[in-house]
Amino acid sequence: MSEQKNANPSLPVLLGVMGDPIAHSKSPAMHNAALQAAGVNGMYMPLHVRPEQLESAIRGIVALGYRGVNVTIPHKEQVMPYLDVIDESARLIGAVNTIVNEEGKLTGYNTDGIGYVRSLKEEAVPELAGKRIAVLGAGGAARGVIYALALEKPERISILNRTADRAVALASDLRAHGLGDITGSGMAEAAVILAAADIVINTTAAGMHPHVDDVLVDPALIRAGAAVSDLIYNPLETRLLRESRERGCTVHGGLGMFIYQGAVAFEHWLGIPAPVETMRRAVLDSF
Ligand code: NAP
C-alpha cells in the first residue's frame, strides 16, 4: 500500500458521510477514532444532505477540498450521475457508498460487498473458494454481497427470496456478467438448498430490531457445521444466529460488514491500512 495520501499535510484531511437522516450514523465515531489511531490530522463529519441538495453537496466536495465522503441512504444510487468515474464494482452493483476526490476528479466505489466478504473471511470462514453458499434475500445489500462473494470463486451461490421472481432476475443478471454459477428461487426450495449449503447468509431485515423474534427460515434446516452469517447488527446476535450457534454452526454477525466497509473506504482515501480493531471498539462503545 502506498504512503498516506494528503495533498497538503499542513491542512486536516476532510472526510464525511452524506445522508438523510444522518444524526444516527455511527460512521463519524468509527472514522474519527480511526484517524486518531492512525496518527492522521483529519476529521470525519456527519453531513445532512437532502435529496434536492445532493448535486450541490457533491460539487461541494471539490469546492471545500474534502478528500472523500461516504454516501448513505437515500443517496447511494442517485449520486452516480454526479461523479466523474464509477469503479467497476459500483457500476455492477448499481450503487456508490464511497467517493474519493483525486484533485477534483470524483470516483465512486462500493465497499459494502467487499467489506462484507473481508469480514466474513477474517472472522468466520477464511476460504470461500469451492463453497456452496445460500443467500437469503435479493435486495440491494444482497446484490453487493453476492458480487463480492462471486469474486472468491465459490462452487455455487443459490439465492432464496420471498419474491421468487426477484431472486431469479438477480441471479440471471449476475450470471450474465460472468460471475459464475448463481441461481435464484423462492422459499419453497429452502429445505433442499439449505441442507446442502456450507454457508448461509441472511441479507434481509427479518430479525432486525424491534422484530427480534422473526426468522426467515427454520435454523433446523441448516446442517450443523455450516457457517451462518447475518447482515443485521442490531441485535448483534439475531435469532437466526443464536439458534444456529446452539445447533453447532459457526456464526458471523453484521457488525463486521459495517466496520470493514468503513475500513476499505478509509484505505481508498488515505492509502494506509485501517486500524480495524480501533474502529470496532469505537462502534461498540457508541451503542
Ligand atoms: P432491500 O433492498 O429493501 O431488500 C430487502 C430484501 O429482504 C428483499 O429481498 C425482501 O424480499 C427481503 N425481506 C425483507 N423483509 C422480509 C421479511 N419480513 N420476510 C421475508 N423477506 C423479507 O433492503 P437492503 O438494502 O438489501 O437491506 C437488507 C438488510 O441488510 C437490512 O436488514 C439492513 O440492515 C442490512 N444491511 C446491513 C449492512 C451492514 O453494514 N451490516 C449494510 C447494508 C444493509 P422481497 O423481495 O420479497 O420483498
Boltz pocket constraint, residues with backbone or C-beta under 6 A from the ligand:
constraints:
  - pocket:
      binder: B
      contacts: [[A, 112], [A, 136], [A, 137], [A, 138], [A, 139], [A, 140], [A, 141], [A, 142], [A, 161], [A, 162], [A, 163], [A, 166], [A, 202], [A, 203], [A, 204], [A, 205], [A, 206], [A, 208], [A, 216], [A, 230], [A, 231], [A, 232], [A, 233], [A, 254], [A, 255], [A, 257], [A, 258], [A, 259], [A, 261]]
      max_distance: 6.0
